[in-house]
Structure formats: C-alpha cells, structure tokens
C-alpha cells in the first residue's frame, strides 16, 4: 500500500511500518515536505492513502475516509472512527 506522509523516518512513517508488519501488508512511503502537501496528494488520488496530523483537516471531504485516530479515547469529531492502537485488533 502506497501512503503519503511528511518526511522520512518520522513518527507516522515508523507507525505505518509497524502496522504493516502486524497486519501483514507491505507499506510504501511516499514522503512529502509537509502534512498539507501529503493531504493534497491523497485528495488528488496519488497516492491512495495517507497518514497526517488530524489537526490539518476536519474529515468532511467525502473523498477521504478516516480509518483511525491516534488518541487515547475516541474524539467527539470522529465518534465512529477507531483508535489507532485498536485498529489492528478490531
């Protein structure tokens, strides 16, 4: 799975590598020079997924489906979105 995030060897890169190992898929990083360029690339369809800080957008564009948030408990803004820590075990 190709995914966008900012930088190389950062927190989101390491988290995706760990998730891929646990879930049994290969992730391919496409690094961008910031969260906004990464999100713009995902909105444009290249690549098809991304890991960005949630503060960059509110999740309302229907082109994007939020699959997990990285908090200790569910967020009011995303009540139906799973927690990152539980996304592999659910």
Backbone as XML, in Angstrom:
<?xml version="1.0"?>
<chain id="A" units="angstrom">
  <residue number="1" name="UNK">
    <atom name="N" x="0.835" y="-1.165" z="0.000"/>
    <atom name="CA" x="0.000" y="0.000" z="0.000"/>
    <atom name="C" x="0.890" y="1.240" z="0.000"/>
  </residue>
  <residue number="2" name="UNK">
    <atom name="N" x="0.707" y="2.089" z="-0.972"/>
    <atom name="CA" x="1.444" y="3.345" z="-1.024"/>
    <atom name="C" x="0.707" y="4.374" z="-0.179"/>
  </residue>
  <residue number="3" name="UNK">
    <atom name="N" x="1.450" y="5.092" z="0.655"/>
    <atom name="CA" x="0.829" y="6.098" z="1.505"/>
    <atom name="C" x="1.697" y="7.343" z="1.564"/>
  </residue>
  <residue number="4" name="UNK">
    <atom name="N" x="1.040" y="8.468" z="1.789"/>
    <atom name="CA" x="1.725" y="9.757" z="1.890"/>
    <atom name="C" x="1.825" y="10.167" z="3.346"/>
  </residue>
  <residue number="5" name="UNK">
    <atom name="N" x="2.928" y="10.776" z="3.700"/>
    <atom name="CA" x="3.091" y="11.432" z="4.984"/>
    <atom name="C" x="4.221" y="12.434" z="4.836"/>
  </residue>
  <residue number="6" name="UNK">
    <atom name="N" x="4.426" y="13.232" z="5.857"/>
    <atom name="CA" x="5.503" y="14.207" z="5.750"/>
    <atom name="C" x="6.802" y="13.606" z="6.269"/>
  </residue>
  <residue number="7" name="UNK">
    <atom name="N" x="7.866" y="13.891" z="5.559"/>
    <atom name="CA" x="9.195" y="13.452" z="5.973"/>
    <atom name="C" x="9.447" y="11.966" z="5.814"/>
  </residue>
  <residue number="8" name="UNK">
    <atom name="N" x="10.667" y="11.603" z="6.133"/>
    <atom name="CA" x="11.119" y="10.218" z="6.053"/>
    <atom name="C" x="11.657" y="9.838" z="7.432"/>
  </residue>
  <residue number="9" name="UNK">
    <atom name="N" x="11.334" y="8.659" z="7.911"/>
    <atom name="CA" x="11.756" y="8.144" z="9.214"/>
    <atom name="C" x="11.167" y="8.935" z="10.374"/>
  </residue>
  <residue number="10" name="UNK">
    <atom name="N" x="10.006" y="9.551" z="10.161"/>
    <atom name="CA" x="9.308" y="10.261" z="11.229"/>
    <atom name="C" x="8.336" y="9.337" z="11.944"/>
  </residue>
  <residue number="11" name="UNK">
    <atom name="N" x="7.587" y="9.899" z="12.855"/>
    <atom name="CA" x="6.642" y="9.128" z="13.666"/>
    <atom name="C" x="5.634" y="8.364" z="12.818"/>
  </residue>
  <residue number="12" name="UNK">
    <atom name="N" x="5.001" y="9.044" z="11.847"/>
    <atom name="CA" x="3.976" y="8.375" z="11.049"/>
    <atom name="C" x="4.571" y="7.298" z="10.150"/>
  </residue>
  <residue number="13" name="UNK">
    <atom name="N" x="5.777" y="7.509" z="9.661"/>
    <atom name="CA" x="6.453" y="6.501" z="8.848"/>
    <atom name="C" x="6.691" y="5.236" z="9.679"/>
  </residue>
  <residue number="14" name="UNK">
    <atom name="N" x="7.219" y="5.419" z="10.872"/>
    <atom name="CA" x="7.502" y="4.271" z="11.742"/>
    <atom name="C" x="6.212" y="3.558" z="12.141"/>
  </residue>
  <residue number="15" name="UNK">
    <atom name="N" x="5.167" y="4.322" z="12.459"/>
    <atom name="CA" x="3.878" y="3.712" z="12.830"/>
    <atom name="C" x="3.304" y="2.885" z="11.685"/>
  </residue>
  <residue number="16" name="UNK">
    <atom name="N" x="3.382" y="3.390" z="10.455"/>
    <atom name="CA" x="2.863" y="2.626" z="9.315"/>
    <atom name="C" x="3.673" y="1.371" z="9.067"/>
  </residue>
  <residue number="17" name="UNK">
    <atom name="N" x="4.981" y="1.442" z="9.245"/>
    <atom name="CA" x="5.807" y="0.241" z="9.088"/>
    <atom name="C" x="5.431" y="-0.808" z="10.129"/>
  </residue>
  <residue number="18" name="UNK">
    <atom name="N" x="5.215" y="-0.368" z="11.366"/>
    <atom name="CA" x="4.822" y="-1.298" z="12.429"/>
    <atom name="C" x="3.436" y="-1.878" z="12.151"/>
  </residue>
  <residue number="19" name="UNK">
    <atom name="N" x="2.490" y="-1.049" z="11.721"/>
    <atom name="CA" x="1.151" y="-1.522" z="11.406"/>
    <atom name="C" x="1.190" y="-2.544" z="10.273"/>
  </residue>
  <residue number="20" name="UNK">
    <atom name="N" x="2.000" y="-2.274" z="9.263"/>
    <atom name="CA" x="2.127" y="-3.209" z="8.147"/>
    <atom name="C" x="2.657" y="-4.562" z="8.585"/>
  </residue>
  <residue number="21" name="UNK">
    <atom name="N" x="3.631" y="-4.559" z="9.481"/>
    <atom name="CA" x="4.181" y="-5.828" z="9.971"/>
    <atom name="C" x="3.140" y="-6.614" z="10.769"/>
  </residue>
  <residue number="22" name="UNK">
    <atom name="N" x="2.402" y="-5.923" z="11.638"/>
    <atom name="CA" x="1.407" y="-6.586" z="12.469"/>
    <atom name="C" x="0.221" y="-7.076" z="11.628"/>
  </residue>
  <residue number="23" name="UNK">
    <atom name="N" x="-0.224" y="-6.250" z="10.687"/>
    <atom name="CA" x="-1.407" y="-6.580" z="9.886"/>
    <atom name="C" x="-1.081" y="-7.426" z="8.660"/>
  </residue>
  <residue number="24" name="UNK">
    <atom name="N" x="0.201" y="-7.568" z="8.334"/>
    <atom name="CA" x="0.593" y="-8.430" z="7.227"/>
    <atom name="C" x="0.508" y="-7.796" z="5.845"/>
  </residue>
  <residue number="25" name="UNK">
    <atom name="N" x="0.774" y="-6.499" z="5.737"/>
    <atom name="CA" x="0.821" y="-5.880" z="4.422"/>
    <atom name="C" x="2.106" y="-5.065" z="4.293"/>
  </residue>
  <residue number="26" name="UNK">
    <atom name="N" x="2.502" y="-4.814" z="3.049"/>
    <atom name="CA" x="3.703" y="-4.028" z="2.800"/>
    <atom name="C" x="3.290" y="-2.581" z="2.538"/>
  </residue>
  <residue number="27" name="UNK">
    <atom name="N" x="3.885" y="-1.671" z="3.284"/>
    <atom name="CA" x="3.601" y="-0.252" z="3.081"/>
    <atom name="C" x="4.783" y="0.399" z="2.372"/>
  </residue>
  <residue number="28" name="UNK">
    <atom name="N" x="4.465" y="1.296" z="1.464"/>
    <atom name="CA" x="5.484" y="2.003" z="0.699"/>
    <atom name="C" x="5.304" y="3.489" z="0.949"/>
  </residue>
  <residue number="29" name="UNK">
    <atom name="N" x="6.290" y="4.108" z="1.568"/>
    <atom name="CA" x="6.234" y="5.518" z="1.912"/>
    <atom name="C" x="6.480" y="6.401" z="0.704"/>
  </residue>
  <residue number="30" name="UNK">
    <atom name="N" x="5.627" y="7.410" z="0.533"/>
    <atom name="CA" x="5.867" y="8.491" z="-0.415"/>
    <atom name="C" x="5.963" y="9.753" z="0.432"/>
  </residue>
  <residue number="31" name="UNK">
    <atom name="N" x="7.189" y="10.216" z="0.732"/>
    <atom name="CA" x="7.358" y="11.360" z="1.626"/>
    <atom name="C" x="7.049" y="12.688" z="0.945"/>
  </residue>
  <residue number="32" name="UNK">
    <atom name="N" x="6.475" y="13.599" z="1.726"/>
    <atom name="CA" x="6.184" y="14.954" z="1.252"/>
    <atom name="C" x="6.822" y="15.949" z="2.207"/>
  </residue>
  <residue number="33" name="UNK">
    <atom name="N" x="6.931" y="17.180" z="1.771"/>
    <atom name="CA" x="7.594" y="18.224" z="2.556"/>
    <atom name="C" x="6.634" y="18.892" z="3.529"/>
  </residue>
  <residue number="34" name="UNK">
    <atom name="N" x="5.653" y="18.167" z="4.014"/>
    <atom name="CA" x="4.710" y="18.706" z="4.990"/>
    <atom name="C" x="3.401" y="17.937" z="4.939"/>
  </residue>
  <residue number="35" name="UNK">
    <atom name="N" x="2.609" y="18.111" z="5.988"/>
    <atom name="CA" x="1.325" y="17.423" z="6.063"/>
    <atom name="C" x="0.325" y="17.899" z="5.019"/>
  </residue>
  <residue number="36" name="UNK">
    <atom name="N" x="0.293" y="19.222" z="4.755"/>
    <atom name="CA" x="-0.646" y="19.737" z="3.762"/>
    <atom name="C" x="-0.359" y="19.220" z="2.354"/>
  </residue>
  <residue number="37" name="UNK">
    <atom name="N" x="0.904" y="19.195" z="1.886"/>
    <atom name="CA" x="1.168" y="18.607" z="0.576"/>
    <atom name="C" x="0.809" y="17.112" z="0.523"/>
  </residue>
  <residue number="38" name="UNK">
    <atom name="N" x="1.037" y="16.393" z="1.624"/>
    <atom name="CA" x="0.676" y="14.967" z="1.665"/>
    <atom name="C" x="-0.834" y="14.800" z="1.538"/>
  </residue>
  <residue number="39" name="UNK">
    <atom name="N" x="-1.589" y="15.609" z="2.273"/>
    <atom name="CA" x="-3.046" y="15.538" z="2.203"/>
    <atom name="C" x="-3.553" y="15.924" z="0.819"/>
  </residue>
  <residue number="40" name="UNK">
    <atom name="N" x="-2.957" y="16.954" z="0.215"/>
    <atom name="CA" x="-3.353" y="17.357" z="-1.139"/>
    <atom name="C" x="-3.113" y="16.224" z="-2.133"/>
  </residue>
  <residue number="41" name="UNK">
    <atom name="N" x="-2.018" y="15.494" z="-1.962"/>
    <atom name="CA" x="-1.730" y="14.368" z="-2.852"/>
    <atom name="C" x="-2.774" y="13.274" z="-2.702"/>
  </residue>
  <residue number="42" name="UNK">
    <atom name="N" x="-3.175" y="12.993" z="-1.467"/>
    <atom name="CA" x="-4.201" y="11.968" z="-1.234"/>
    <atom name="C" x="-5.530" y="12.419" z="-1.838"/>
  </residue>
  <residue number="43" name="UNK">
    <atom name="N" x="-5.895" y="13.683" z="-1.647"/>
    <atom name="CA" x="-7.136" y="14.199" z="-2.235"/>
    <atom name="C" x="-7.111" y="14.099" z="-3.753"/>
  </residue>
  <residue number="44" name="UNK">
    <atom name="N" x="-5.914" y="14.224" z="-4.336"/>
    <atom name="CA" x="-5.769" y="14.104" z="-5.779"/>
    <atom name="C" x="-5.682" y="12.671" z="-6.274"/>
  </residue>
  <residue number="45" name="UNK">
    <atom name="N" x="-5.677" y="11.712" z="-5.356"/>
    <atom name="CA" x="-5.652" y="10.306" z="-5.748"/>
    <atom name="C" x="-4.272" y="9.709" z="-5.923"/>
  </residue>
  <residue number="46" name="UNK">
    <atom name="N" x="-3.229" y="10.453" z="-5.613"/>
    <atom name="CA" x="-1.863" y="9.950" z="-5.745"/>
    <atom name="C" x="-1.099" y="10.251" z="-4.479"/>
  </residue>
  <residue number="47" name="UNK">
    <atom name="N" x="-0.868" y="9.412" z="-3.599"/>
    <atom name="CA" x="-1.253" y="8.006" z="-3.520"/>
    <atom name="C" x="-2.672" y="7.864" z="-2.966"/>
  </residue>
  <residue number="48" name="UNK">
    <atom name="N" x="-3.083" y="6.636" z="-2.732"/>
    <atom name="CA" x="-4.461" y="6.392" z="-2.320"/>
    <atom name="C" x="-4.678" y="6.448" z="-0.819"/>
  </residue>
  <residue number="49" name="UNK">
    <atom name="N" x="-3.625" y="6.601" z="-0.031"/>
    <atom name="CA" x="-3.782" y="6.688" z="1.421"/>
    <atom name="C" x="-2.726" y="7.616" z="1.997"/>
  </residue>
  <residue number="50" name="UNK">
    <atom name="N" x="-2.966" y="8.039" z="3.238"/>
    <atom name="CA" x="-2.024" y="8.940" z="3.865"/>
    <atom name="C" x="-2.159" y="8.926" z="5.368"/>
  </residue>
  <residue number="51" name="UNK">
    <atom name="N" x="-1.109" y="9.358" z="6.028"/>
    <atom name="CA" x="-1.089" y="9.485" z="7.476"/>
    <atom name="C" x="-0.651" y="10.907" z="7.764"/>
  </residue>
  <residue number="52" name="UNK">
    <atom name="N" x="-1.571" y="11.715" z="8.287"/>
    <atom name="CA" x="-1.276" y="13.112" z="8.567"/>
    <atom name="C" x="-1.838" y="13.499" z="9.922"/>
  </residue>
  <residue number="53" name="UNK">
    <atom name="N" x="-1.343" y="14.580" z="10.501"/>
    <atom name="CA" x="-1.920" y="15.068" z="11.757"/>
    <atom name="C" x="-3.385" y="15.447" z="11.551"/>
  </residue>
  <residue number="54" name="UNK">
    <atom name="N" x="-4.248" y="15.014" z="12.448"/>
    <atom name="CA" x="-5.678" y="15.293" z="12.332"/>
    <atom name="C" x="-6.018" y="16.756" z="12.388"/>
  </residue>
  <residue number="55" name="UNK">
    <atom name="N" x="-5.132" y="17.567" z="12.937"/>
    <atom name="CA" x="-5.414" y="18.997" z="13.039"/>
    <atom name="C" x="-5.387" y="19.686" z="11.685"/>
  </residue>
  <residue number="56" name="UNK">
    <atom name="N" x="-4.920" y="19.010" z="10.645"/>
    <atom name="CA" x="-4.819" y="19.643" z="9.336"/>
    <atom name="C" x="-6.149" y="19.726" z="8.599"/>
  </residue>
  <residue number="57" name="UNK">
    <atom name="N" x="-7.135" y="18.923" z="8.984"/>
    <atom name="CA" x="-8.413" y="18.904" z="8.284"/>
    <atom name="C" x="-9.479" y="18.329" z="9.195"/>
  </residue>
  <residue number="58" name="UNK">
    <atom name="N" x="-10.718" y="18.571" z="8.865"/>
    <atom name="CA" x="-11.803" y="18.155" z="9.747"/>
    <atom name="C" x="-12.480" y="16.867" z="9.305"/>
  </residue>
  <residue number="59" name="UNK">
    <atom name="N" x="-12.017" y="16.217" z="8.251"/>
    <atom name="CA" x="-12.574" y="14.933" z="7.829"/>
    <atom name="C" x="-13.846" y="15.041" z="7.024"/>
  </residue>
  <residue number="60" name="UNK">
    <atom name="N" x="-14.287" y="16.238" z="6.705"/>
    <atom name="CA" x="-15.552" y="16.401" z="6.000"/>
    <atom name="C" x="-15.493" y="16.087" z="4.510"/>
  </residue>
  <residue number="61" name="UNK">
    <atom name="N" x="-14.381" y="16.298" z="3.825"/>
    <atom name="CA" x="-14.381" y="15.937" z="2.398"/>
    <atom name="C" x="-14.677" y="14.451" z="2.236"/>
  </residue>
  <residue number="62" name="UNK">
    <atom name="N" x="-15.644" y="14.133" z="1.447"/>
    <atom name="CA" x="-16.058" y="12.732" z="1.290"/>
    <atom name="C" x="-15.078" y="11.920" z="0.461"/>
  </residue>
  <residue number="63" name="UNK">
    <atom name="N" x="-14.048" y="12.552" z="-0.062"/>
    <atom name="CA" x="-13.021" y="11.810" z="-0.785"/>
    <atom name="C" x="-12.127" y="11.035" z="0.170"/>
  </residue>
  <residue number="64" name="UNK">
    <atom name="N" x="-12.163" y="11.392" z="1.450"/>
    <atom name="CA" x="-11.278" y="10.779" z="2.425"/>
    <atom name="C" x="-12.090" y="10.009" z="3.456"/>
  </residue>
  <residue number="65" name="UNK">
    <atom name="N" x="-11.637" y="8.815" z="3.781"/>
    <atom name="CA" x="-12.242" y="8.038" z="4.856"/>
    <atom name="C" x="-11.209" y="7.901" z="5.962"/>
  </residue>
  <residue number="66" name="UNK">
    <atom name="N" x="-11.533" y="8.374" z="7.132"/>
    <atom name="CA" x="-10.623" y="8.271" z="8.267"/>
    <atom name="C" x="-10.756" y="6.867" z="8.838"/>
  </residue>
  <residue number="67" name="UNK">
    <atom name="N" x="-9.649" y="6.144" z="8.939"/>
    <atom name="CA" x="-9.729" y="4.781" z="9.456"/>
    <atom name="C" x="-9.290" y="4.665" z="10.904"/>
  </residue>
  <residue number="68" name="UNK">
    <atom name="N" x="-8.534" y="5.633" z="11.404"/>
    <atom name="CA" x="-8.102" y="5.572" z="12.803"/>
    <atom name="C" x="-7.576" y="6.933" z="13.240"/>
  </residue>
  <residue number="69" name="UNK">
    <atom name="N" x="-7.690" y="7.189" z="14.537"/>
    <atom name="CA" x="-7.100" y="8.386" z="15.129"/>
    <atom name="C" x="-6.124" y="7.956" z="16.214"/>
  </residue>
  <residue number="70" name="UNK">
    <atom name="N" x="-5.100" y="8.748" z="16.418"/>
    <atom name="CA" x="-4.053" y="8.381" z="17.367"/>
    <atom name="C" x="-4.219" y="9.009" z="18.732"/>
  </residue>
  <residue number="71" name="UNK">
    <atom name="N" x="-5.344" y="8.799" z="19.369"/>
    <atom name="CA" x="-5.592" y="9.346" z="20.700"/>
    <atom name="C" x="-5.910" y="8.219" z="21.666"/>
  </residue>
  <residue number="72" name="UNK">
    <atom name="N" x="-5.927" y="8.517" z="22.946"/>
    <atom name="CA" x="-6.231" y="7.508" z="23.961"/>
    <atom name="C" x="-7.703" y="7.132" z="23.981"/>
  </residue>
  <residue number="73" name="UNK">
    <atom name="N" x="-8.579" y="8.061" z="23.604"/>
    <atom name="CA" x="-10.011" y="7.772" z="23.552"/>
    <atom name="C" x="-10.593" y="8.389" z="22.294"/>
  </residue>
  <residue number="74" name="UNK">
    <atom name="N" x="-11.767" y="7.919" z="21.908"/>
    <atom name="CA" x="-12.404" y="8.418" z="20.684"/>
    <atom name="C" x="-12.654" y="9.920" z="20.780"/>
  </residue>
  <residue number="75" name="UNK">
    <atom name="N" x="-12.590" y="10.580" z="19.643"/>
    <atom name="CA" x="-12.790" y="12.016" z="19.588"/>
    <atom name="C" x="-14.245" y="12.339" z="19.263"/>
  </residue>
  <residue number="76" name="UNK">
    <atom name="N" x="-14.757" y="13.420" z="19.834"/>
    <atom name="CA" x="-16.137" y="13.825" z="19.553"/>
    <atom name="C" x="-16.343" y="14.108" z="18.070"/>
  </residue>
  <residue number="77" name="UNK">
    <atom name="N" x="-15.330" y="14.668" z="17.418"/>
    <atom name="CA" x="-15.431" y="14.990" z="15.994"/>
    <atom name="C" x="-15.534" y="13.733" z="15.136"/>
  </residue>
  <residue number="78" name="UNK">
    <atom name="N" x="-14.925" y="12.625" z="15.605"/>
    <atom name="CA" x="-14.919" y="11.360" z="14.862"/>
    <atom name="C" x="-15.439" y="10.229" z="15.746"/>
  </residue>
  <residue number="79" name="UNK">
    <atom name="N" x="-16.699" y="10.224" z="16.156"/>
    <atom name="CA" x="-17.175" y="9.220" z="17.106"/>
    <atom name="C" x="-17.160" y="7.782" z="16.574"/>
  </residue>
  <residue number="80" name="UNK">
    <atom name="N" x="-17.232" y="7.606" z="15.265"/>
    <atom name="CA" x="-17.276" y="6.256" z="14.679"/>
    <atom name="C" x="-15.921" y="5.762" z="14.193"/>
  </residue>
  <residue number="81" name="UNK">
    <atom name="N" x="-14.882" y="6.553" z="14.403"/>
    <atom name="CA" x="-13.547" y="6.190" z="13.929"/>
    <atom name="C" x="-12.790" y="5.477" z="15.047"/>
  </residue>
  <residue number="82" name="UNK">
    <atom name="N" x="-12.181" y="4.341" z="14.691"/>
    <atom name="CA" x="-11.443" y="3.556" z="15.687"/>
    <atom name="C" x="-10.170" y="4.246" z="16.124"/>
  </residue>
  <residue number="83" name="UNK">
    <atom name="N" x="-9.668" y="3.813" z="17.250"/>
    <atom name="CA" x="-8.393" y="4.307" z="17.746"/>
    <atom name="C" x="-7.270" y="3.583" z="17.028"/>
  </residue>
  <residue number="84" name="UNK">
    <atom name="N" x="-6.165" y="4.274" z="16.782"/>
    <atom name="CA" x="-5.014" y="3.689" z="16.096"/>
    <atom name="C" x="-4.549" y="2.418" z="16.790"/>
  </residue>
  <residue number="85" name="UNK">
    <atom name="N" x="-4.469" y="2.456" z="18.118"/>
    <atom name="CA" x="-3.978" y="1.302" z="18.873"/>
    <atom name="C" x="-4.890" y="0.094" z="18.726"/>
  </residue>
  <residue number="86" name="UNK">
    <atom name="N" x="-6.178" y="0.305" z="18.493"/>
    <atom name="CA" x="-7.125" y="-0.793" z="18.365"/>
    <atom name="C" x="-7.390" y="-1.188" z="16.917"/>
  </residue>
  <residue number="87" name="UNK">
    <atom name="N" x="-6.849" y="-0.458" z="15.971"/>
    <atom name="CA" x="-7.199" y="-0.699" z="14.567"/>
    <atom name="C" x="-6.741" y="-2.044" z="14.048"/>
  </residue>
  <residue number="88" name="UNK">
    <atom name="N" x="-5.703" y="-2.594" z="14.604"/>
    <atom name="CA" x="-5.229" y="-3.911" z="14.173"/>
    <atom name="C" x="-6.008" y="-5.024" z="14.858"/>
  </residue>
  <residue number="89" name="UNK">
    <atom name="N" x="-6.358" y="-4.835" z="16.108"/>
    <atom name="CA" x="-7.009" y="-5.905" z="16.875"/>
    <atom name="C" x="-8.513" y="-5.960" z="16.671"/>
  </residue>
  <residue number="90" name="UNK">
    <atom name="N" x="-9.139" y="-4.864" z="16.186"/>
    <atom name="CA" x="-10.597" y="-4.859" z="15.991"/>
    <atom name="C" x="-11.005" y="-5.695" z="14.796"/>
  </residue>
</chain>
